[in-house]
């Protein structure tokens, strides 16, 4: 008897080997891949933020693969070295999240729970950093 085939059932009493790796119908997969719409819409500040970000990506002002493109050079040059390091590290993280937001927006430009949560979180992160470092980012 093959004991490895019994392992999933041992750890998950709901495991059914008959349904393991069964193809999922295309319409079901489409439904599962579609983010849930947020009927409450965007917060006005979040909506203004995302539209600004999208416009800056589309115009090329923000380079998808260059965190330094988020940095406001006039403010950056006045920072101390430790503050520059913090601004650089956070620019990397912010750009990664902004790319996710941009891709979600281009996929479907409507408020979804995933999109509104990401926009709000990154906007608040940016604002918190700018309270400490000044208007360091161009978004």
N, C-alpha and C positions, 0 to 999 in steps of 0.2 A: 504494500500500500504506500502511495506517495504522500508523505506527511506535509510537504510544501503546499499541496493543493488545499489542505485543511486549515492552513494558517490564517487566511483572511476570515474564514468563518469563526475561528477561535477568538479573534480580536473584534470582530463585528458580527453580532448575531443576525443582522439584517442582510449580510452578504449572500447574494444568490449567484452562483457561478453561471447559471443559464443566461443571465443578463449582463455578465461582465463583457465589456468591449463590444456590445451590440451597437451597430450604427444608429446615430440619432437622425431623425427625419430633418430635412433641410429647413422646413418652416419652424420646427421646434428649435433648431440651432439658431436661426435668425432671431427668434423671440428671446432666447437666452442671451444673445450677444447685444441686444438693444438695451442701452441704459434706460432706467425708469425716468420718465419726464417728471419734473417738479412743477406742479400746477401753481405753486405760489410765486413762481417766476424769480427773477434776480432781484437782489437788494440793489437799490439805485447806485450805490458806491461800487459794488461788485460789477455791475453791468458797465459802468463807465470805465472801470479798470480793465475788464476783459476786452472791450472795444479798443481801448488804447493799445493794449498788448498786441492784439491781432493786427491792427494797423501798422505797428512798428515792425512786426515780423514780415508782413506783406511788402512793406516799403524797403526792407533790407536794413533798416536802422538797427534792428536786433538780428545778429547772426546766430542761427540755431546751434552752432558748435563753437561759439566764442564767448565765454562768460564775460570777458572784458568789454564786450559790446553793450553790456548792461550798465557799466560804470559811467558815472558823470565825471569826466576828467577834471573839471574845474574844482569840484569838491574833493576828489580823490587826492590831488596833489597837496592839499593842505592837511591831510591826515598824518598822524604819527605812524611809525612802521607797524606797530602792533594792530592799530586800527585798519591799516591797509590790508594786513593779513586776514583780519576778520571780514572785511569787505570782499576780498577776493574769494575766500572760502564760501561765503554765503552767496556770492554771485554764481558760483558753480552750482550750488544747490537750487537756487532760485531759477536759473536757466533750465535745469532739468525739469522742474515742475511746470515752468511756463511752456516748455515744449509739449508736455502732456496735455496741458490746457489747450494749446493751439491745435494739436491733433484731434482732440475731442470736439473742439469747436468746428473744425473743418469737416469732420465726419457728420456732425449734425448740430447746427448752430441754434439749439434751443436749450432752455434751462433743464438740466437733468440733476438729480441729486449728486451724482459723482462730480459733475462740472461745477456746480454751485459750491460744493464743499471745498474743492481744490482752489477755486478762485478766492473764496473767502479766506482760507487758511494762508495762502501765499501773500495775499494783500496785507493781512495782519502781521505776518512775519516781516515783510518789507517795511511796514510802518514802524514796527518795534525797533528794527535795526536803524532806521533813519532817525528815530528819536535820539539814539546814541551817537550816530555817525554823521548826521545831517542828510541833506538831499543827495545821497550817494548814488542812487540808481535812477535810470532814465524812465522807468515805468512808475 
